[in-house]
Amino acid sequence: MMKSRILFYMEQSPPMHGVTYINKILFDNLKDESKYSFYNINYNLHANEVGNISVKKVFHNLKIIFGAWKCFFIFYPDKIYTPLSATFYGIFRDFLMNIPAIIFRRKIILHLHGFTYYKMYQTSKAYKLLFTLISKNSELVVLCKEQKIKTLDIMSRNSEILSNCLRKDCDHGFKVKNEKIQICYISNISRQKGVFELVKAVQLYGDGIKLVVAGNFLSDKSDFFNLISGSENISYLGFADEQLKNRILQDSDIFCLPSKLEEGSPVSIVEAMSYGMPIIASDKGCIKEMIRGTGYVLPNNYKVTDICIALQCVMDNYKDFSRKASEEYKSGYSRKKFLKNFESIIQG
């Protein structure tokens, strides 16, 4: 059977975040196939203008939209693949960009990276209308079973599940914990990411453990440094590039992501599992489904003491959690499986 010609509208890094990380994997592995064509829709090229309305940004966006139309008529695809935006202005751009596909009745494959869509769908009539228009002849792709259920419940739409993966498969097996347990947090830093509660839990737990924090600050930088001052077992290492991140993961025993924000399927958790690390994380997005059997899911509205309980639970069951983390990574999050499932979805 002849395979479909598919045009990819997707943002390429920089900036690097969860969506562009996955986009890069798709681009690097599929770019040489003639049945696929890629168009970069990097709306946030001017980082200093993100979130602001300006003439320069409007013209930049219009240029990308018209460029997408041009690519459509040159390549003339059977289908379009694009990650869906979770803001009103974002989905409005998505709608404009996909007008040729809508007019010529091309199937649009919409990838929903996360859980913020549902609040917008329920609270914004304009967003709901644009979603209905753009998804009339579409297939939805989600990150996990929990999101599939939520999409059916709220949007009355079925969807296909595609779990995230890493750019390179790197199974490190299960871990043997260090004599002094090292916890690591590798993500953006703010109060809403839960890192302040994590620091307080480590301080409360005592000198028997240590904490390594790495990432860029979204806010609360001075408050964070005031909080960790005087704690010799807590260190901040700055932004973690690939080399530093790998070293931290190699040297650490437990990965913690106690975020209070809406999360999707964090790649950082997949990375930690590839190192056989038990996980402590909040019950957000796909996280409970991802780490089942590999660690501890924090309760909603958790307190500092809940993180201490989680730490003790993980240390008491370290060997089993580590082995399960390694097994989960190999069975559910390999790049080979991701690419096979992706092509099955878009060519189905």
Residue pairs with C-beta under 8 A, 6 or more apart in sequence:
3 35
3 347
4 35
4 77
4 78
4 79
4 346
4 347
5 35
5 36
5 37
5 75
5 76
5 77
5 78
5 79
6 35
6 36
6 37
6 77
6 78
6 79
6 80
6 81
6 109
6 346
7 36
7 37
7 38
7 39
7 71
7 72
7 75
7 77
7 79
7 80
7 81
8 26
8 27
8 30
8 36
8 37
8 38
8 39
8 80
8 81
8 82
9 39
9 41
9 68
9 80
9 81
9 82
9 97
9 98
10 23
10 26
10 27
10 38
10 39
10 40
10 41
10 81
10 82
10 83
11 19
11 20
11 23
11 40
11 41
11 42
11 43
11 44
11 83
12 20
12 23
12 24
12 27
12 40
12 42
13 20
13 21
13 23
13 24
14 20
15 44
15 47
18 113
18 114
18 164
18 264
18 266
18 267
19 83
19 113
21 167
21 267
22 113
22 164
22 165
22 267
23 83
24 167
25 165
25 167
25 335
25 338
25 339
26 342
27 38
28 167
29 335
29 339
30 36
30 339
31 38
37 71
37 75
37 77
39 67
39 68
39 71
41 64
41 68
41 82
41 97
42 64
43 60
43 61
43 64
43 90
43 93
44 50
45 60
46 56
46 57
46 60
49 56
49 57
61 93
64 97
65 93
65 96
65 97
68 97
68 98
69 97
69 99
69 100
72 80
72 100
72 101
73 100
77 101
77 106
78 106
78 107
79 106
79 107
79 108
79 109
79 346
80 98
80 101
80 106
80 107
80 108
80 109
81 108
81 109
81 111
81 346
82 94
82 97
82 98
82 108
82 109
82 110
82 111
83 110
83 111
83 112
83 113
84 91
84 94
84 110
84 111
84 112
84 113
84 117
84 131
84 134
85 91
85 93
85 94
86 114
86 116
86 117
86 120
87 120
88 120
88 124
88 126
88 127
88 130
91 120
91 127
91 130
91 131
91 134
92 130
94 130
94 134
95 130
95 133
95 134
98 108
98 134
100 106
101 108
102 108
102 133
102 134
102 136
102 137
105 137
106 137
107 137
107 138
107 139
108 134
108 135
108 137
108 138
108 139
109 138
109 139
109 141
109 345
109 346
110 134
110 135
110 138
110 139
110 140
110 141
111 141
111 162
112 140
112 141
112 142
112 143
112 147
112 151
112 159
113 143
113 264
114 143
114 262
114 263
114 264
114 285
115 147
115 150
115 262
115 263
115 264
115 284
115 285
116 262
117 131
118 150
118 151
118 154
118 155
120 127
121 127
121 128
121 131
121 154
121 155
122 128
122 154
131 155
135 157
139 159
139 160
139 345
139 348
140 151
140 155
140 157
140 158
140 159
140 160
141 159
141 160
141 161
141 162
141 345
142 148
142 151
142 159
142 160
142 161
142 162
143 161
143 162
143 163
143 164
143 264
143 265
143 285
143 286
144 161
144 163
144 265
144 285
144 286
144 289
144 290
145 161
145 289
146 285
146 286
146 288
146 289
147 159
147 161
147 264
147 285
147 286
148 158
148 159
148 161
151 157
151 158
151 159
152 158
152 159
160 345
162 338
162 341
162 342
162 345
163 265
163 332
163 333
163 337
163 338
163 341
164 265
164 267
164 270
164 333
164 338
165 270
165 333
165 334
165 335
165 337
165 338
165 339
166 267
166 270
166 271
166 274
166 333
166 335
167 335
168 335
169 274
169 334
169 335
169 336
170 274
171 274
171 326
171 329
171 330
172 250
172 274
172 275
172 276
172 326
173 276
173 326
174 276
174 319
174 322
174 323
174 325
174 326
175 253
175 275
175 276
175 277
175 318
175 322
177 253
177 315
177 318
177 322
178 253
180 208
180 209
180 210
181 208
181 209
181 210
181 253
181 254
181 311
181 315
182 209
182 210
182 211
182 212
182 251
182 252
182 253
182 254
183 198
183 202
183 209
183 210
183 211
183 212
183 252
183 253
183 254
183 255
183 256
183 280
183 311
184 211
184 212
184 213
184 214
184 248
184 249
184 252
184 254
184 255
184 256
185 195
185 198
185 211
185 212
185 213
185 214
185 215
185 255
185 256
185 257
186 214
186 215
186 240
186 245
186 248
186 249
186 255
186 268
187 193
187 195
187 215
187 257
187 259
187 266
187 268
188 215
188 216
188 217
188 218
189 195
189 213
189 215
189 216
189 217
189 218
189 220
189 221
189 224
190 217
190 218
190 219
190 220
191 219
191 220
191 223
192 218
192 259
192 260
192 261
193 218
193 258
193 259
193 260
193 261
194 257
194 258
194 259
194 260
194 282
195 213
195 224
195 258
196 220
196 223
196 224
196 227
197 258
197 302
197 303
197 304
197 307
198 211
198 256
198 258
198 307
199 211
199 213
199 224
199 227
199 228
199 231
199 234
200 227
200 304
201 304
201 305
201 307
201 308
201 311
202 209
202 210
202 211
202 231
202 233
202 234
203 231
203 234
204 304
204 305
204 308
205 308
205 311
207 232
207 233
209 233
209 311
210 233
210 234
210 235
211 233
211 234
211 235
212 235
212 237
212 248
212 251
212 252
213 228
213 234
213 235
213 236
213 237
214 236
214 237
214 238
214 239
214 240
214 244
214 245
214 248
215 239
215 240
216 239
217 224
224 236
225 236
228 234
228 235
228 236
237 244
237 248
238 244
240 248
245 271
249 255
249 271
249 272
249 275
249 277
250 275
252 277
253 277
253 278
253 318
254 277
254 278
254 279
254 280
254 295
254 311
254 314
255 268
255 269
255 272
255 277
255 278
255 279
255 280
256 279
256 280
256 281
256 307
257 263
257 266
257 268
257 269
257 279
257 280
257 281
257 282
257 287
258 280
258 281
258 282
258 298
258 302
258 307
259 281
259 282
259 284
260 282
260 284
261 284
262 284
262 285
263 282
263 284
263 285
263 286
263 287
264 285
264 286
265 285
265 286
265 287
265 290
266 285
266 287
266 290
269 279
269 281
269 287
269 290
269 291
270 290
270 329
270 333
272 279
272 325
273 279
273 290
273 291
273 294
273 325
273 326
273 328
273 329
273 333
274 326
274 329
274 333
276 322
276 323
276 325
276 326
276 329
277 322
277 325
278 294
278 295
278 296
278 314
278 317
278 318
278 321
278 322
278 325
279 290
279 291
279 294
279 295
279 296
279 321
279 325
280 295
280 296
280 298
280 307
280 310
280 311
280 314
281 287
281 291
281 295
281 296
281 297
281 298
282 297
282 298
282 302
283 297
283 298
283 299
283 300
287 297
288 297
290 328
291 297
291 325
293 321
293 324
293 328
294 321
294 324
294 325
294 328
295 310
295 314
295 321
295 325
296 309
296 310
296 313
296 314
298 306
298 307
298 310
299 306
314 321
